[in-house]
Amino acid sequence: MTEAARQKLIFALDVDSFAEAEHWVKLLHAKVGLFKVGKQLFTRCGPEVVHMIRGEGGEVFLDLKYHDIPNTVAMASVEAMRLGARICNVHALGGREMMEAAVAQVRTEVAATGATPPLLLAVTILTSSTDVTLREIGIDRPISEMVPRLAKLARDAGMGGVVASPQEIALIRAACGPDFAIVTPGVRPAEASVDDQKRIMTPGAAIAAGADYLVIGRPIARAADPVAAAEAIVAEMAGALASR
Ligand code: C5P
């Protein structure tokens, strides 16, 4: 179970320099399954940072949350695959046609090149949003209704899963079934600092609730011994996987 658990742990590479990213990748590539590269690091370092991670034997979740016209998102998704990203994502609020275009273009590229298809994820409603945020942009439905609705739309469009808070796992599982990946940030080991995360779950509880991947940053990066922290998280995940 330890190897299965390791592959489900995504380390959030929330740093702003290539050297720092390289430090973490060299330290953790054998301890975690993937490294999440977000907008800050990618804007700073570009594709080079993805090449570096893959060169060190790591896998990449390219967290750029595309949201644009269908053709643009489809072509960007293909470029993420060409870069070698194992996971990439779009905003479900971009709509069915946009998500279908991404899925179709990635499939066309896979058929033509034999490349490994990435897991295409949709972001439903950002966890920084509230019902007020939605009302201000003209969405009168509550978040509790929008999240499963957008998750279902993503699944129907052929997306492979969603990014969601741990509290949303049960709702999404019920709406989308077992073969739909759920990736959750907002995970904190019992002894770790909560930081700015509001609705948290422990790694074991998130896996027990049905999460497929956990995104964890500061509880590892700010630990006195980051390698030991990653190992402890994987062990906790493995325990929960064994009894799932
Ligand atoms: O350090 P921490 O474990 O809080 O990092 C979590 C990562 O997941 C960060 O990269 C953060 O931006 C991301 N994230 C999140 N909550 C969301 C979506 C993404 O914390 N709803």
py3Dmol code that shows the C-alpha trace and the ligand (Angstrom):
import py3Dmol

protein = """\
ATOM      1  CA  MET A   1       0.000   0.000   0.000  1.00  0.00           C
ATOM      2  CA  THR A   2       2.924   2.369   0.592  1.00  0.00           C
ATOM      3  CA  GLU A   3       3.740   2.658  -3.118  1.00  0.00           C
ATOM      4  CA  ALA A   4       0.059   3.126  -4.021  1.00  0.00           C
ATOM      5  CA  ALA A   5      -0.169   5.843  -1.355  1.00  0.00           C
ATOM      6  CA  ARG A   6       3.026   7.571  -2.521  1.00  0.00           C
ATOM      7  CA  GLN A   7       1.632   7.834  -6.038  1.00  0.00           C
ATOM      8  CA  LYS A   8      -1.411   9.631  -4.640  1.00  0.00           C
ATOM      9  CA  LEU A   9       0.596  12.337  -2.887  1.00  0.00           C
ATOM     10  CA  ILE A  10       1.127  15.560  -4.849  1.00  0.00           C
ATOM     11  CA  PHE A  11       3.633  18.048  -3.430  1.00  0.00           C
ATOM     12  CA  ALA A  12       2.669  21.681  -4.114  1.00  0.00           C
ATOM     13  CA  LEU A  13       5.825  23.305  -5.486  1.00  0.00           C
ATOM     14  CA  ASP A  14       4.816  26.774  -4.298  1.00  0.00           C
ATOM     15  CA  VAL A  15       8.201  28.449  -4.750  1.00  0.00           C
ATOM     16  CA  ASP A  16       9.333  31.311  -6.950  1.00  0.00           C
ATOM     17  CA  SER A  17      12.720  30.227  -8.254  1.00  0.00           C
ATOM     18  CA  PHE A  18      14.128  27.440 -10.362  1.00  0.00           C
ATOM     19  CA  ALA A  19      16.844  26.690  -7.790  1.00  0.00           C
ATOM     20  CA  GLU A  20      14.332  26.282  -4.986  1.00  0.00           C
ATOM     21  CA  ALA A  21      12.119  24.088  -7.159  1.00  0.00           C
ATOM     22  CA  GLU A  22      15.148  21.937  -8.011  1.00  0.00           C
ATOM     23  CA  HIS A  23      16.050  21.616  -4.323  1.00  0.00           C
ATOM     24  CA  TRP A  24      12.587  20.239  -3.471  1.00  0.00           C
ATOM     25  CA  VAL A  25      12.420  17.937  -6.472  1.00  0.00           C
ATOM     26  CA  LYS A  26      15.812  16.374  -5.697  1.00  0.00           C
ATOM     27  CA  LEU A  27      14.821  15.968  -2.046  1.00  0.00           C
ATOM     28  CA  LEU A  28      11.318  14.565  -2.569  1.00  0.00           C
ATOM     29  CA  HIS A  29      11.057  12.858  -5.957  1.00  0.00           C
ATOM     30  CA  ALA A  30      11.278   9.387  -4.432  1.00  0.00           C
ATOM     31  CA  LYS A  31       8.867  10.297  -1.630  1.00  0.00           C
ATOM     32  CA  VAL A  32       5.893  11.807  -3.479  1.00  0.00           C
ATOM     33  CA  GLY A  33       3.970  10.868  -6.625  1.00  0.00           C
ATOM     34  CA  LEU A  34       3.804  14.209  -8.399  1.00  0.00           C
ATOM     35  CA  PHE A  35       4.879  17.840  -8.138  1.00  0.00           C
ATOM     36  CA  LYS A  36       2.255  20.530  -8.665  1.00  0.00           C
ATOM     37  CA  VAL A  37       3.518  23.460 -10.740  1.00  0.00           C
ATOM     38  CA  GLY A  38       1.189  26.448 -10.511  1.00  0.00           C
ATOM     39  CA  LYS A  39       0.859  29.808 -12.216  1.00  0.00           C
ATOM     40  CA  GLN A  40       3.570  31.552 -10.184  1.00  0.00           C
ATOM     41  CA  LEU A  41       6.370  29.042 -10.764  1.00  0.00           C
ATOM     42  CA  PHE A  42       5.364  28.415 -14.381  1.00  0.00           C
ATOM     43  CA  THR A  43       5.207  32.132 -15.179  1.00  0.00           C
ATOM     44  CA  ARG A  44       8.608  32.603 -13.573  1.00  0.00           C
ATOM     45  CA  CYS A  45      10.427  29.552 -14.951  1.00  0.00           C
ATOM     46  CA  GLY A  46       8.366  28.303 -17.899  1.00  0.00           C
ATOM     47  CA  PRO A  47       8.527  24.811 -19.430  1.00  0.00           C
ATOM     48  CA  GLU A  48      12.122  24.432 -18.167  1.00  0.00           C
ATOM     49  CA  VAL A  49      10.848  23.667 -14.703  1.00  0.00           C
ATOM     50  CA  VAL A  50       8.645  20.856 -16.039  1.00  0.00           C
ATOM     51  CA  HIS A  51      11.619  19.427 -17.967  1.00  0.00           C
ATOM     52  CA  MET A  52      13.747  19.613 -14.807  1.00  0.00           C
ATOM     53  CA  ILE A  53      11.163  17.700 -12.733  1.00  0.00           C
ATOM     54  CA  ARG A  54      10.811  15.009 -15.375  1.00  0.00           C
ATOM     55  CA  GLY A  55      14.582  14.834 -15.772  1.00  0.00           C
ATOM     56  CA  GLU A  56      14.858  14.094 -12.043  1.00  0.00           C
ATOM     57  CA  GLY A  57      12.337  11.273 -12.404  1.00  0.00           C
ATOM     58  CA  GLY A  58       9.344  13.228 -11.048  1.00  0.00           C
ATOM     59  CA  GLU A  59       5.856  13.570 -12.514  1.00  0.00           C
ATOM     60  CA  VAL A  60       4.030  16.870 -12.974  1.00  0.00           C
ATOM     61  CA  PHE A  61       0.568  18.247 -12.247  1.00  0.00           C
ATOM     62  CA  LEU A  62       0.479  21.423 -14.340  1.00  0.00           C
ATOM     63  CA  ASP A  63      -2.001  23.534 -12.369  1.00  0.00           C
ATOM     64  CA  LEU A  64      -2.704  26.356 -14.839  1.00  0.00           C
ATOM     65  CA  LYS A  65      -6.537  26.204 -14.671  1.00  0.00           C
ATOM     66  CA  TYR A  66      -7.254  27.090 -18.295  1.00  0.00           C
ATOM     67  CA  HIS A  67     -10.448  29.074 -18.968  1.00  0.00           C
ATOM     68  CA  ASP A  68     -10.808  30.509 -22.485  1.00  0.00           C
ATOM     69  CA  ILE A  69     -12.561  29.834 -25.786  1.00  0.00           C
ATOM     70  CA  PRO A  70     -12.791  26.105 -26.589  1.00  0.00           C
ATOM     71  CA  ASN A  71     -10.091  26.084 -29.284  1.00  0.00           C
ATOM     72  CA  THR A  72      -7.562  27.914 -27.110  1.00  0.00           C
ATOM     73  CA  VAL A  73      -8.120  25.630 -24.120  1.00  0.00           C
ATOM     74  CA  ALA A  74      -7.988  22.545 -26.352  1.00  0.00           C
ATOM     75  CA  MET A  75      -4.664  23.564 -27.896  1.00  0.00           C
ATOM     76  CA  ALA A  76      -3.195  24.589 -24.518  1.00  0.00           C
ATOM     77  CA  SER A  77      -4.188  21.192 -23.096  1.00  0.00           C
ATOM     78  CA  VAL A  78      -2.358  19.470 -25.939  1.00  0.00           C
ATOM     79  CA  GLU A  79       0.734  21.574 -25.196  1.00  0.00           C
ATOM     80  CA  ALA A  80       0.535  20.551 -21.532  1.00  0.00           C
ATOM     81  CA  MET A  81       0.502  16.919 -22.667  1.00  0.00           C
ATOM     82  CA  ARG A  82       3.432  17.509 -25.040  1.00  0.00           C
ATOM     83  CA  LEU A  83       5.354  18.979 -22.118  1.00  0.00           C
ATOM     84  CA  GLY A  84       4.805  15.688 -20.321  1.00  0.00           C
ATOM     85  CA  ALA A  85       2.310  16.799 -17.659  1.00  0.00           C
ATOM     86  CA  ARG A  86       0.553  13.791 -16.099  1.00  0.00           C
ATOM     87  CA  ILE A  87      -2.284  15.968 -14.794  1.00  0.00           C
ATOM     88  CA  CYS A  88      -3.546  19.327 -16.057  1.00  0.00           C
ATOM     89  CA  ASN A  89      -6.722  21.310 -15.435  1.00  0.00           C
ATOM     90  CA  VAL A  90      -9.346  23.749 -16.675  1.00  0.00           C
ATOM     91  CA  HIS A  91     -12.197  25.708 -15.056  1.00  0.00           C
ATOM     92  CA  ALA A  92     -15.523  23.897 -15.381  1.00  0.00           C
ATOM     93  CA  LEU A  93     -17.120  27.359 -15.553  1.00  0.00           C
ATOM     94  CA  GLY A  94     -15.675  27.532 -19.090  1.00  0.00           C
ATOM     95  CA  GLY A  95     -18.568  25.266 -20.030  1.00  0.00           C
ATOM     96  CA  ARG A  96     -19.312  21.943 -21.670  1.00  0.00           C
ATOM     97  CA  GLU A  97     -18.119  22.885 -25.157  1.00  0.00           C
ATOM     98  CA  MET A  98     -14.766  24.086 -23.809  1.00  0.00           C
ATOM     99  CA  MET A  99     -14.190  20.898 -21.805  1.00  0.00           C
ATOM    100  CA  GLU A 100     -15.329  18.656 -24.667  1.00  0.00           C
ATOM    101  CA  ALA A 101     -12.928  20.431 -27.015  1.00  0.00           C
ATOM    102  CA  ALA A 102     -10.021  19.818 -24.632  1.00  0.00           C
ATOM    103  CA  VAL A 103     -10.918  16.140 -24.260  1.00  0.00           C
ATOM    104  CA  ALA A 104     -11.338  15.677 -28.025  1.00  0.00           C
ATOM    105  CA  GLN A 105      -8.104  17.459 -28.976  1.00  0.00           C
ATOM    106  CA  VAL A 106      -6.101  15.471 -26.422  1.00  0.00           C
ATOM    107  CA  ARG A 107      -7.618  12.230 -27.765  1.00  0.00           C
ATOM    108  CA  THR A 108      -6.759  13.215 -31.348  1.00  0.00           C
ATOM    109  CA  GLU A 109      -3.159  13.933 -30.322  1.00  0.00           C
ATOM    110  CA  VAL A 110      -2.908  10.633 -28.417  1.00  0.00           C
ATOM    111  CA  ALA A 111      -4.235   8.723 -31.443  1.00  0.00           C
ATOM    112  CA  ALA A 112      -1.733  10.466 -33.734  1.00  0.00           C
ATOM    113  CA  THR A 113       1.364  10.213 -31.545  1.00  0.00           C
ATOM    114  CA  GLY A 114       0.772   7.423 -29.048  1.00  0.00           C
ATOM    115  CA  ALA A 115       1.537   9.896 -26.249  1.00  0.00           C
ATOM    116  CA  THR A 116       0.301   9.108 -22.734  1.00  0.00           C
ATOM    117  CA  PRO A 117      -2.913  11.077 -22.123  1.00  0.00           C
ATOM    118  CA  PRO A 118      -2.860  13.314 -19.057  1.00  0.00           C
ATOM    119  CA  LEU A 119      -5.563  13.145 -16.409  1.00  0.00           C
ATOM    120  CA  LEU A 120      -7.732  16.155 -17.324  1.00  0.00           C
ATOM    121  CA  LEU A 121      -9.251  17.770 -14.245  1.00  0.00           C
ATOM    122  CA  ALA A 122     -11.872  20.469 -13.841  1.00  0.00           C
ATOM    123  CA  VAL A 123     -11.946  23.049 -11.079  1.00  0.00           C
ATOM    124  CA  THR A 124     -15.578  23.509 -10.002  1.00  0.00           C
ATOM    125  CA  ILE A 125     -15.871  26.567  -7.745  1.00  0.00           C
ATOM    126  CA  LEU A 126     -12.645  27.899  -6.226  1.00  0.00           C
ATOM    127  CA  THR A 127     -12.665  27.308  -2.480  1.00  0.00           C
ATOM    128  CA  SER A 128     -11.820  30.989  -2.015  1.00  0.00           C
ATOM    129  CA  SER A 129     -15.297  31.832  -3.369  1.00  0.00           C
ATOM    130  CA  THR A 130     -18.430  32.199  -1.246  1.00  0.00           C
ATOM    131  CA  ASP A 131     -22.123  32.350  -2.143  1.00  0.00           C
ATOM    132  CA  VAL A 132     -21.688  36.151  -2.146  1.00  0.00           C
ATOM    133  CA  THR A 133     -18.851  35.900  -4.703  1.00  0.00           C
ATOM    134  CA  LEU A 134     -21.174  33.913  -6.955  1.00  0.00           C
ATOM    135  CA  ARG A 135     -24.119  36.301  -6.536  1.00  0.00           C
ATOM    136  CA  GLU A 136     -21.879  39.227  -7.492  1.00  0.00           C
ATOM    137  CA  ILE A 137     -21.157  37.585 -10.835  1.00  0.00           C
ATOM    138  CA  GLY A 138     -24.799  36.705 -11.415  1.00  0.00           C
ATOM    139  CA  ILE A 139     -24.861  33.090 -10.195  1.00  0.00           C
ATOM    140  CA  ASP A 140     -27.763  32.809  -7.751  1.00  0.00           C
ATOM    141  CA  ARG A 141     -27.292  29.135  -6.905  1.00  0.00           C
ATOM    142  CA  PRO A 142     -25.393  28.235  -3.705  1.00  0.00           C
ATOM    143  CA  ILE A 143     -21.912  26.662  -3.841  1.00  0.00           C
ATOM    144  CA  SER A 144     -23.323  23.415  -2.406  1.00  0.00           C
ATOM    145  CA  GLU A 145     -25.427  23.094  -5.553  1.00  0.00           C
ATOM    146  CA  MET A 146     -22.858  24.453  -8.034  1.00  0.00           C
ATOM    147  CA  VAL A 147     -20.048  22.080  -7.053  1.00  0.00           C
ATOM    148  CA  PRO A 148     -21.842  18.774  -7.838  1.00  0.00           C
ATOM    149  CA  ARG A 149     -23.522  20.384 -10.856  1.00  0.00           C
ATOM    150  CA  LEU A 150     -20.189  21.450 -12.368  1.00  0.00           C
ATOM    151  CA  ALA A 151     -18.570  18.132 -11.444  1.00  0.00           C
ATOM    152  CA  LYS A 152     -21.319  16.286 -13.344  1.00  0.00           C
ATOM    153  CA  LEU A 153     -20.945  18.627 -16.311  1.00  0.00           C
ATOM    154  CA  ALA A 154     -17.199  17.929 -16.317  1.00  0.00           C
ATOM    155  CA  ARG A 155     -17.759  14.180 -16.175  1.00  0.00           C
ATOM    156  CA  ASP A 156     -20.344  14.345 -18.990  1.00  0.00           C
ATOM    157  CA  ALA A 157     -17.862  16.341 -21.095  1.00  0.00           C
ATOM    158  CA  GLY A 158     -15.337  13.512 -20.707  1.00  0.00           C
ATOM    159  CA  MET A 159     -13.066  15.070 -18.090  1.00  0.00           C
ATOM    160  CA  GLY A 160     -11.277  12.608 -15.815  1.00  0.00           C
ATOM    161  CA  GLY A 161     -12.001  14.262 -12.484  1.00  0.00           C
ATOM    162  CA  VAL A 162     -12.135  17.423 -10.389  1.00  0.00           C
ATOM    163  CA  VAL A 163     -10.161  19.399  -7.851  1.00  0.00           C
ATOM    164  CA  ALA A 164     -12.258  19.756  -4.711  1.00  0.00           C
ATOM    165  CA  SER A 165     -12.054  20.519  -1.021  1.00  0.00           C
ATOM    166  CA  PRO A 166     -12.089  17.426   1.246  1.00  0.00           C
ATOM    167  CA  GLN A 167     -15.568  18.384   2.495  1.00  0.00           C
ATOM    168  CA  GLU A 168     -16.920  18.077  -1.058  1.00  0.00           C
ATOM    169  CA  ILE A 169     -15.682  14.521  -1.687  1.00  0.00           C
ATOM    170  CA  ALA A 170     -18.855  12.713  -0.589  1.00  0.00           C
ATOM    171  CA  LEU A 171     -21.117  15.035  -2.583  1.00  0.00           C
ATOM    172  CA  ILE A 172     -19.019  14.610  -5.742  1.00  0.00           C
ATOM    173  CA  ARG A 173     -18.706  10.835  -5.356  1.00  0.00           C
ATOM    174  CA  ALA A 174     -22.489  10.601  -5.053  1.00  0.00           C
ATOM    175  CA  ALA A 175     -22.983  12.786  -8.135  1.00  0.00           C
ATOM    176  CA  CYS A 176     -20.223  11.370 -10.359  1.00  0.00           C
ATOM    177  CA  GLY A 177     -19.657   7.764  -9.333  1.00  0.00           C
ATOM    178  CA  PRO A 178     -16.510   5.820  -8.497  1.00  0.00           C
ATOM    179  CA  ASP A 179     -14.530   6.242 -11.737  1.00  0.00           C
ATOM    180  CA  PHE A 180     -14.024   9.972 -11.457  1.00  0.00           C
ATOM    181  CA  ALA A 181     -10.806  11.274  -9.913  1.00  0.00           C
ATOM    182  CA  ILE A 182     -11.054  13.617  -6.937  1.00  0.00           C
ATOM    183  CA  VAL A 183      -7.941  15.643  -6.114  1.00  0.00           C
ATOM    184  CA  THR A 184      -8.031  17.488  -2.800  1.00  0.00           C
ATOM    185  CA  PRO A 185      -5.908  20.269  -1.305  1.00  0.00           C
ATOM    186  CA  GLY A 186      -6.737  21.535   2.189  1.00  0.00           C
ATOM    187  CA  VAL A 187      -5.157  18.481   3.806  1.00  0.00           C
ATOM    188  CA  ARG A 188      -3.377  18.752   7.141  1.00  0.00           C
ATOM    189  CA  PRO A 189      -1.807  16.034   9.308  1.00  0.00           C
ATOM    190  CA  ALA A 190      -3.253  16.208  12.830  1.00  0.00           C
ATOM    191  CA  GLU A 191      -0.090  17.775  14.278  1.00  0.00           C
ATOM    192  CA  ALA A 192       0.571  20.287  11.450  1.00  0.00           C
ATOM    193  CA  SER A 193      -0.235  23.993  11.390  1.00  0.00           C
ATOM    194  CA  VAL A 194      -3.508  24.850   9.661  1.00  0.00           C
ATOM    195  CA  ASP A 195      -1.915  27.883   7.864  1.00  0.00           C
ATOM    196  CA  ASP A 196      -4.566  29.736   5.845  1.00  0.00           C
ATOM    197  CA  GLN A 197      -6.583  26.611   5.027  1.00  0.00           C
ATOM    198  CA  LYS A 198     -10.122  26.858   6.394  1.00  0.00           C
ATOM    199  CA  ARG A 199     -11.870  23.530   5.943  1.00  0.00           C
ATOM    200  CA  ILE A 200      -9.252  20.850   6.427  1.00  0.00           C
ATOM    201  CA  MET A 201      -9.074  17.071   6.754  1.00  0.00           C
ATOM    202  CA  THR A 202      -6.240  14.780   7.772  1.00  0.00           C
ATOM    203  CA  PRO A 203      -4.554  12.693   5.021  1.00  0.00           C
ATOM    204  CA  GLY A 204      -6.105   9.511   6.408  1.00  0.00           C
ATOM    205  CA  ALA A 205      -9.594  11.018   6.594  1.00  0.00           C
ATOM    206  CA  ALA A 206      -9.373  12.427   3.046  1.00  0.00           C
ATOM    207  CA  ILE A 207      -8.320   9.035   1.628  1.00  0.00           C
ATOM    208  CA  ALA A 208     -11.001   7.267   3.695  1.00  0.00           C
ATOM    209  CA  ALA A 209     -13.560   9.757   2.324  1.00  0.00           C
ATOM    210  CA  GLY A 210     -12.601   8.696  -1.206  1.00  0.00           C
ATOM    211  CA  ALA A 211      -9.950  11.157  -2.432  1.00  0.00           C
ATOM    212  CA  ASP A 212      -7.751   9.834  -5.252  1.00  0.00           C
ATOM    213  CA  TYR A 213      -4.901  12.334  -4.849  1.00  0.00           C
ATOM    214  CA  LEU A 214      -3.936  14.746  -2.069  1.00  0.00           C
ATOM    215  CA  VAL A 215      -2.192  18.055  -2.753  1.00  0.00           C
ATOM    216  CA  ILE A 216       0.008  18.999   0.199  1.00  0.00           C
ATOM    217  CA  GLY A 217       2.541  21.813   0.412  1.00  0.00           C
ATOM    218  CA  ARG A 218       3.448  23.582   3.634  1.00  0.00           C
ATOM    219  CA  PRO A 219       2.998  20.628   6.035  1.00  0.00           C
ATOM    220  CA  ILE A 220       5.932  19.076   4.162  1.00  0.00           C
ATOM    221  CA  ALA A 221       7.912  22.165   3.099  1.00  0.00           C
ATOM    222  CA  ARG A 222       7.836  23.793   6.538  1.00  0.00           C
ATOM    223  CA  ALA A 223       8.419  20.636   8.558  1.00  0.00           C
ATOM    224  CA  ALA A 224      11.692  20.387  10.488  1.00  0.00           C
ATOM    225  CA  ASP A 225      12.388  17.236   8.458  1.00  0.00           C
ATOM    226  CA  PRO A 226      10.451  17.412   5.155  1.00  0.00           C
ATOM    227  CA  VAL A 227      11.406  13.889   4.049  1.00  0.00           C
ATOM    228  CA  ALA A 228      10.169  12.416   7.327  1.00  0.00           C
ATOM    229  CA  ALA A 229       6.993  14.507   7.065  1.00  0.00           C
ATOM    230  CA  ALA A 230       6.312  13.181   3.551  1.00  0.00           C
ATOM    231  CA  GLU A 231       6.976   9.618   4.702  1.00  0.00           C
ATOM    232  CA  ALA A 232       4.610  10.014   7.658  1.00  0.00           C
ATOM    233  CA  ILE A 233       1.866  11.365   5.395  1.00  0.00           C
ATOM    234  CA  VAL A 234       2.327   8.464   2.948  1.00  0.00           C
ATOM    235  CA  ALA A 235       2.185   5.990   5.848  1.00  0.00           C
ATOM    236  CA  GLU A 236      -1.050   7.546   7.091  1.00  0.00           C
ATOM    237  CA  MET A 237      -2.507   7.428   3.555  1.00  0.00           C
ATOM    238  CA  ALA A 238      -1.431   3.782   3.155  1.00  0.00           C
ATOM    239  CA  GLY A 239      -3.196   2.866   6.397  1.00  0.00           C
ATOM    240  CA  ALA A 240      -6.411   4.510   5.190  1.00  0.00           C
ATOM    241  CA  LEU A 241      -6.108   2.882   1.744  1.00  0.00           C
ATOM    242  CA  ALA A 242      -5.713  -0.553   3.322  1.00  0.00           C
ATOM    243  CA  SER A 243      -8.993  -0.226   5.171  1.00  0.00           C
ATOM    244  CA  ARG A 244     -10.953   1.481   2.360  1.00  0.00           C
TER     245      ARG A 244
END
"""
ligand_1 = """\
21
C5P
O 0.588 24.489 1.541
P -0.740 23.845 1.276
O -0.783 22.385 1.635
O -1.892 24.627 1.846
O -0.868 23.909 -0.318
C -2.039 23.546 -0.981
C -1.883 23.798 -2.442
O -3.146 23.546 -3.066
C -1.504 25.218 -2.812
O -0.744 25.151 -4.038
C -2.833 25.882 -3.063
O -2.757 26.946 -3.960
C -3.620 24.740 -3.682
N -5.053 24.865 -3.558
C -5.691 25.022 -2.342
N -7.042 25.118 -2.284
C -7.747 25.056 -3.397
C -7.142 24.880 -4.629
C -5.770 24.787 -4.672
O -5.040 25.061 -1.310
N -9.042 25.102 -3.331
"""
view = py3Dmol.view(width=600, height=400)
view.addModel(protein, "pdb")
view.setStyle({"model": 0}, {"cartoon": {"style": "trace"}})
view.addModel(ligand_1, "xyz")
view.setStyle({"model": 1}, {"stick": {}})
view.zoomTo()
view.show()
